[in-house]
Amino acid sequence: MKDPHQYSKVPKGRLSRLSKLGSLASRVATGMVAEGVKQLASGHRPKASELLLTPKNAQRVAEQLAQLRGAAMKVGQLLSMDAGDLLPKELTELLSRLQADAKPMPISQLNHVLIANWGEDWQDKFSQFSFYPVAAASIGQVHRAKTKDGRDIALKIQYPGIGESIDSDVHNVSTLLNVSGLIPKSIDVSDLLDEAKKQLHAEANYQQEAQYLKQFRQLLSGDARFLIPEIYDDLTCETILAMSFVDGIEIEQLAKQSQEVRDEVMALAFTLLFKEVFDFRLVQTDPNFANYRYNLTTNQFILLDFGATREYPEHVSEGYRQLMTGAVKNDRESMLNALKQIGFFHQQIEDVAQQAVVNLCLEACEPLAFDGVYDFGVTDMGKRIRDAGSVLSMNSGYWHTPPADAIFLHRKLGGLYLLAAKLKARVNVHALFQSYIS
C-alpha cells in the first residue's frame, strides 16, 4: 500500500470547491506580503507583479488546482499548453506538471463511488482489484482489475462531483486568475475557458467516450499497427469506463529507444492524424502524451483516451486538405481561400492580418512542405510559431477568434510536434501527406 499522504480527497460540493479557491487567493496574498517585506528589508522595492509571480505563489496555485482536479486542473493544463511563452516561466512549468501530478482519491471515497455505481456487492464481480490507480488525471483515475470470468481490465473511474462542478469551476478559476494577476491582462483567455467547459462536459460523458472508442476500433480494425482497447458494456456506466487492459510503455519513455523506433512511432502518429482529419473526419483532439502507449514487442501504437473526440464537418476537413496542399505548393491564395472555408476571418480584419495568419500556417506546415525527412530534434519551428502567434494575439488590429474546430485541431497538431521534438524523431511527413494532396 502506498503512503496515505499521497492520496487527496476530491472536494465535491460547489461551496467546498469555491472555499478551496478562496483560501488559495488568501495564501497567495499572504505570500505576497511576506515576500514584499523580505525584499523591502533588503533595500529592493518590488512591483506587485514580481510578488504575485514568485515560484512559491505559482506553486500554491498549481498544487491547489491539482487537488481540485476536474475543470480547475484542466484549465491549468490548457493554459500551460496554449499560452506557452506568454506566461511567466515558473507558472508555465508548474501548470504543465498538472498533466501528471494528480493525486488519487482516498480508498474510502473510491469505494463510495463504486457502491454508488455498482451496488454494495460490487467486489463480487472481481477476483482481483487494485485499489491504488495505475494513472490519475484531471477527470478520473484508472484502476486495474480482473473479473471472475477471467478478463484483465482497466477501469477509468470519474472523480465524484466533477460533472456537476465544471461550469462553476471554470468560472471560479477564471476569476481567481484575473483577480490575482497571475495571468497578464493582455492575454484574453475567455474563449479558451469556454472551450474548456465544452471539452470537459464531453470528457465527463463516459458513455459517449465508449461509443467513440468502439467507432475508432472499427475504423482501424484493418490496420494492425494500431491497438485500441475493447469496451466492456456490462461494467461501463455514466462515470465508469471499463476496457480491456493493454500493455505498453509510456510514449515519452521511447526517448530511450533507438532512432528507428522513435521515427516509426512518430510516423504512425502523423499517419493517424491524416486518417482522422481526411478519412474519418473524427479527431481525438487531446494532445496529452498520457493518451498514448507503445508496445515494443508487437510494434503497435496504443490509443487509450477518446474523451476529447470531435467530429469534423466535410467543409472543414476539405478546407484543411486545401490549406495543407497550398502550404506544400506555397500557394498563398489557395491557403487564404481554405482558411475562409474553414471559418476564419468572420470578423472584419485587415488584409495584412489575413496574410499574417497565412504566414503562421506556412510555418506550422513546414514539416509537410519539406520534401524529405524532417528532423524534429533540431528545428526551432516551435519557437517561430509561438513568436508569430504572440504578434497576432498582441496586435489589436490582427486579433480574431479562430473557429473552435481549428482551435482543437491546432492543439492536436501542436501536441504531435511537441512529442516529435521530445523524441528527436526524423519523419518524412511530406511523403505521408502525398496521398491526400487535393
Secondary structure, 3 states (H helix, E strand, C coil): CCCHHHCCCCCCCHHHHHHHHHHHHHHHHHHHHHHHHHHHHCCCCCCHHHHHCCHHHHHHHHHHHHHHCHHHHHHHHHHHHHCHHHCCHHHHHHHHHHHCCCCCCCHHHHHHHHHHHHCCCHHHHEEEECCCCCEECCCEEEEEEEECCCCEEEEEEECCCHHHHHHHHHHHHHHHHHHHCCCCCCCCCHHHHHHHHHHHHHHCCHHHHHHHHHHHHHHCCCCCCEECCCECCCCCECCEEEEECCCCEEHHHHHHCCHHHHHHHHHHHHHHHHHHHHHHCEEECCCCHHHEEEECCCCEEEECCCCCEEECCHHHHHHHHHHHHHHHHCCHHHHHHHHHHHCCCCCCCCHHHHHHHHHHHHHHCHHHHCCCCEECCCCCHHHHHHHHHHHHHHCCCCCCCCCHHHHHHHHHHHHHHHHHHHCCCEECHHHHHHHHCC
